[in-house]
Amino acid sequence: MLYYLGGFLTDYFGPARLLQSYTILIALALYTGFLVVRYSLPSFYNVLPHDRGREFTVNAEAAKGKPTGAGVVWVSTFVILSMIFVPLDWIKCSVLILTWLMMLTGYLDDHSVNSWGEYRKALLDLFLAVVASVLLAFYLTKSSENSRIYFWIPFFTHEIEIAPWLFVIISTVIIWASIYTTNCTDGVDGLSSTLVLVALLTMGMIFYFILGHKDIAAYLLVPHISDGASWAVMTFALSGVLMGYLWHNAFPSNVLMGDAGSRALGFYIGVCVMVTRNPFIILATSSLIFINGGLGLVKVFLKRFFKISIFTNIRFPLHDHMRKNHGWSPTQVLLKFLIIQILITVAVLGIIFKVR
């Protein structure tokens, strides 16, 4: 909204042109998101549901009784800020709506007296992931010069054509896995939100400084995304509101994001990765999140359906194993996982953008 308002007001007030600067919009979205959530979130504590304690989770009693489902506040704030600061088109509006719906499914589960159950939530996640993937396939097809979808991946100089149906399958897997693993990582104060913040800042910089910059994209032999800066503004807006939440979620936390926050975050990261048309970027943004929660899913899947036991001496999510079996404190888990993720992010980005 501000972008178009700036264009309208420029003829009457010269400085209004700054509202069409993506750098200014990123700064406004980031800081506004942080300040709004930082100061408004505590006023919602009394109306939010309260945590019932997670079964099989280390120190679940420490979280029991705390306000949870705070994602309903800051994800809604993110949607509103995006409407204000982001130059929107139909695909970004669709992503905002789907992100909010993903938050809503999580919030309703947080608020429910009886948990919805893993299969019900998995089906809801799958449905929204499929819808998002179909919309992204349509968007990428229409934005392509020859109406085809291409991936650009490490070790290949040229882009690789992907059939729309195959894109939908890959996208659905990436988005669904991102939702599940991000949700599983939400078990230590500040852990999930900090790791996701690294992912969001990484995606924002990729959109703005690399894929959204025609000359840099050409130099690195990667495709240019004409509206990459707009995706960056939206991503930094989510980063800002997440920072505002993390201010209250840092150990020892006063409030929890619940499924309302973690599921929406995982969904948005997965969507952004597929917008880049390089699914390997998920390794730069969420590799530790995938290891932390994804291996547990593989372990349970093999045990439940094929009676195959793996990682028998490792507790999942992995952060529970480090706390229970290695005696790490919540702060140690957070800092060490953060360090590992940053090291992985730098290495993977180097491979993705230079080894081509």
C-alpha positions in Angstrom: 0.0 0.0 0.0 2.8 2.5 1.0 4.6 1.7 -2.2 1.7 2.7 -4.4 0.9 5.6 -2.1 4.5 6.9 -2.5 4.1 6.8 -6.3 0.9 8.8 -6.1 2.3 11.4 -3.6 5.6 12.0 -5.3 4.2 14.6 -7.7 3.0 16.6 -4.7 5.7 15.9 -2.1 9.1 14.9 -3.3 10.3 12.9 -0.3 7.3 10.6 -0.7 9.4 8.8 -3.4 11.3 7.2 -0.5 8.2 5.0 0.0 9.1 3.3 -3.3 12.6 2.4 -2.0 12.7 -1.3 -1.1 15.5 -0.6 1.3 13.2 1.9 3.2 10.3 -0.5 3.0 12.4 -3.4 4.4 13.6 -1.2 7.3 10.1 0.0 8.1 8.6 -3.5 7.9 11.3 -5.0 10.1 11.3 -2.3 12.8 7.6 -1.8 12.9 7.0 -5.6 13.2 9.5 -5.8 16.1 8.1 -2.8 18.0 4.4 -3.7 17.6 4.8 -7.3 18.8 7.4 -6.4 21.4 5.1 -4.0 23.2 1.7 -5.5 22.4 2.1 -9.2 22.9 2.0 -9.2 26.8 -1.5 -7.6 26.6 -2.8 -10.9 25.0 -1.5 -13.2 27.6 -4.8 -13.4 29.5 -6.8 -14.3 26.3 -4.4 -16.9 24.9 -4.8 -20.6 25.7 -2.4 -22.1 28.2 0.1 -24.9 27.6 -1.0 -28.3 28.9 2.5 -29.8 28.8 3.9 -31.9 26.0 3.9 -35.6 26.5 7.4 -37.3 26.3 9.1 -33.9 26.3 12.0 -33.1 28.6 10.9 -30.7 31.4 7.4 -30.4 30.0 6.3 -29.1 33.4 8.3 -25.9 32.9 6.1 -24.9 30.0 2.8 -26.1 31.5 0.5 -23.2 32.3 2.3 -20.6 30.2 0.3 -18.7 27.6 0.6 -20.4 24.2 -0.6 -20.0 20.7 1.0 -16.6 20.5 1.5 -17.1 16.8 -2.1 -16.0 16.3 -1.0 -12.5 17.4 2.3 -12.0 15.5 1.3 -14.0 12.4 -1.8 -11.8 12.1 0.4 -8.8 12.7 2.7 -10.0 9.9 -0.2 -10.3 7.5 -1.4 -6.7 8.3 2.1 -5.3 7.9 2.6 -7.0 4.6 -0.6 -5.4 3.3 0.9 -2.0 4.3 4.5 -2.3 3.3 4.7 -5.0 0.6 3.8 -4.3 -3.1 1.4 -7.2 -3.4 0.3 -9.3 -6.3 -2.0 -12.3 -6.4 0.7 -14.9 -5.5 1.9 -13.0 -2.4 -1.7 -12.4 -1.3 -2.3 -16.1 -1.7 0.8 -17.0 0.3 -0.3 -14.6 3.1 -3.8 -16.1 3.2 -2.4 -19.7 3.3 0.1 -18.7 6.0 -2.6 -17.3 8.1 -4.8 -20.4 7.5 -1.9 -22.6 8.5 -1.5 -20.5 11.7 -5.3 -20.8 12.3 -5.2 -24.6 12.2 -2.4 -24.6 14.7 -4.1 -22.1 16.9 -7.4 -24.1 17.0 -5.3 -27.1 18.1 -3.6 -25.0 20.8 -7.0 -23.8 22.0 -8.6 -27.2 21.9 -9.0 -29.2 25.1 -8.2 -32.4 23.3 -5.3 -32.5 20.9 -6.3 -32.9 17.2 -4.0 -35.9 16.7 -1.0 -36.2 14.5 -2.9 -37.7 11.5 -5.5 -34.9 11.4 -2.9 -32.2 11.6 -0.7 -34.0 9.0 -3.6 -34.1 6.5 -4.3 -30.4 7.1 -0.6 -29.6 6.5 -0.6 -31.8 3.4 -3.7 -30.1 2.0 -2.4 -26.6 2.4 1.1 -27.6 1.1 -0.6 -29.0 -2.1 -2.6 -25.9 -2.6 0.4 -23.7 -2.2 2.5 -25.9 -4.5 -0.2 -25.8 -7.3 -0.4 -22.0 -7.0 3.4 -21.7 -7.1 3.5 -23.9 -10.2 0.9 -21.7 -11.9 2.8 -18.6 -10.9 6.2 -19.8 -12.1 4.7 -21.0 -15.3 3.0 -17.7 -16.1 6.1 -15.7 -15.1 8.4 -17.7 -17.4 9.1 -16.5 -20.9 8.3 -19.9 -22.4 5.7 -21.0 -19.8 8.0 -23.6 -18.3 9.4 -24.2 -14.9 13.2 -24.5 -14.4 15.3 -25.5 -11.4 18.8 -24.1 -10.9 20.9 -26.4 -8.7 24.6 -26.7 -7.6 27.1 -28.3 -10.0 25.0 -27.4 -13.0 25.6 -24.2 -15.0 22.4 -24.4 -17.0 18.8 -24.6 -15.6 17.0 -27.9 -15.6 13.4 -28.1 -16.9 10.9 -29.5 -14.4 7.4 -30.7 -15.4 4.7 -28.9 -13.4 3.4 -32.1 -11.9 6.9 -32.9 -10.6 7.4 -29.4 -9.3 4.1 -29.8 -7.3 5.3 -33.1 -5.8 8.8 -31.7 -4.8 7.2 -28.5 -3.5 4.7 -30.4 -1.4 7.4 -32.5 0.2 9.6 -29.5 0.9 6.8 -27.4 2.4 5.2 -30.3 4.4 8.6 -31.4 5.8 9.4 -27.7 6.7 6.1 -27.5 8.6 6.6 -30.7 10.5 10.3 -30.2 11.4 9.8 -26.6 12.5 7.0 -27.7 14.7 9.1 -30.4 16.3 12.0 -28.0 17.0 9.7 -25.9 19.2 10.6 -27.5 22.4 13.3 -25.3 24.0 12.7 -21.6 24.9 13.9 -19.5 21.9 15.3 -22.4 19.9 12.8 -22.7 17.1 12.2 -19.0 16.7 16.0 -18.3 16.7 16.8 -20.9 14.1 13.8 -19.8 12.0 15.0 -16.2 12.3 18.3 -17.2 10.8 16.4 -18.9 8.0 14.2 -15.8 7.4 17.2 -13.4 7.4 19.0 -15.7 5.0 16.0 -15.9 2.6 15.5 -12.1 2.8 19.1 -11.4 1.9 19.0 -14.0 -1.0 15.8 -12.3 -2.3 17.1 -8.8 -2.0 20.8 -8.9 -2.6 21.2 -11.8 -5.1 18.1 -13.1 -6.9 16.4 -9.7 -6.8 19.5 -7.9 -8.2 19.8 -8.3 -11.9 23.5 -7.7 -12.2 24.5 -9.9 -9.2 22.2 -12.7 -10.4 23.8 -12.5 -13.8 27.3 -12.6 -12.3 26.5 -15.7 -10.2 24.8 -17.4 -13.1 21.5 -17.6 -11.2 18.0 -16.6 -12.4 16.9 -13.1 -11.7 13.5 -12.7 -9.8 12.0 -9.5 -11.0 9.9 -9.1 -7.8 12.6 -10.5 -5.5 12.8 -7.3 -3.5 9.0 -7.5 -2.8 9.5 -11.0 -1.4 12.4 -9.6 0.7 10.2 -7.0 2.2 7.6 -9.6 3.2 10.3 -11.9 4.6 11.8 -9.1 6.7 8.4 -8.2 7.9 8.0 -11.7 9.3 11.5 -11.5 10.7 10.6 -8.3 12.6 7.5 -9.8 14.3 9.4 -12.9 15.1 12.0 -10.8 16.8 9.3 -9.2 18.8 8.0 -12.6 19.9 11.5 -13.9 20.7 12.0 -10.9 23.1 9.4 -12.6 25.3 10.3 -16.2 24.5 13.9 -16.0 25.4 14.8 -18.4 28.3 13.1 -18.4 30.7 10.1 -17.8 28.4 6.9 -15.9 29.3 4.9 -17.1 26.3 5.0 -19.8 23.7 4.3 -19.7 20.0 2.4 -23.0 20.0 1.5 -24.8 16.8 0.0 -21.5 15.6 3.4 -20.0 15.2 5.7 -23.0 14.4 3.4 -24.4 11.6 3.0 -21.0 9.9 6.8 -20.4 10.1 7.6 -23.7 8.6 5.1 -23.2 5.8 6.4 -19.8 4.9 10.0 -20.9 4.8 9.1 -23.8 2.5 7.2 -21.6 0.2 10.0 -19.1 -0.1 12.5 -21.8 -0.9 10.3 -23.0 -3.8 9.9 -19.5 -5.1 13.6 -19.4 -5.6 13.3 -22.5 -7.8 16.2 -24.1 -6.0 15.0 -26.7 -3.4 18.5 -27.1 -2.1 18.3 -23.7 -0.4 16.3 -25.5 2.3 19.6 -26.9 3.4 20.9 -23.4 4.0 17.9 -22.2 5.8 16.7 -25.3 7.8 19.2 -28.1 7.7 19.5 -28.3 11.5 15.8 -28.0 11.9 15.4 -30.9 9.5 17.9 -33.0 11.4 16.4 -32.1 14.8 12.9 -33.0 13.9 13.0 -34.9 10.6 15.1 -37.9 11.7 12.6 -38.5 14.5 9.9 -38.7 11.8 12.0 -41.2 9.8 12.6 -43.2 13.0 8.9 -43.4 13.9 7.8 -44.1 10.3 10.2 -47.0 9.9 9.3 -48.4 13.3 5.6 -48.1 13.0 5.1 -49.3 9.4 8.1 -51.5 8.7 9.1 -52.7 12.2 12.6 -51.4 11.5 14.5 -49.8 14.4 17.1 -47.1 13.9 18.7 -44.6 16.2 17.6 -46.7 19.1 19.9 -44.9 21.6 19.0 -41.4 20.4 16.0 -39.4 21.6 14.1 -37.2 19.2 13.7 -34.3 18.7 17.5 -34.1 19.0 17.4 -31.2 21.4 15.7 -33.4 24.0 18.6 -36.0 23.5 21.2 -33.3 24.1 19.4 -32.1 27.3 18.6 -35.6 28.7 21.6 -37.6 27.7 24.3 -35.0 27.5 23.1 -32.6 30.2 23.0 -29.5 28.0 21.2 -26.5 29.5 18.5 -24.7 27.4 21.0 -21.9 26.8 23.6 -24.4 25.6 21.2 -26.1 23.3 20.2 -22.7 21.8 23.7 -21.3 21.3 25.3 -24.5 20.1 22.5 -25.3 17.6 22.6 -21.6 16.4 26.4 -21.8 15.8 26.0 -25.1 13.9 23.2 -23.7 11.8 25.2 -20.6 10.9 28.3 -22.7 9.9 26.1 -24.9 7.7 24.3 -21.9 6.2 27.6 -20.2 5.1 28.9 -23.5 3.7 25.8 -24.4 1.8 25.3 -20.9 0.3 28.9 -21.0 -0.9 28.3 -24.2 -2.7 24.9 -23.2 -4.1 26.0 -19.9 -5.5 29.6 -20.5 -6.5 29.9 -24.2 -7.4 28.0 -24.0 -10.7 
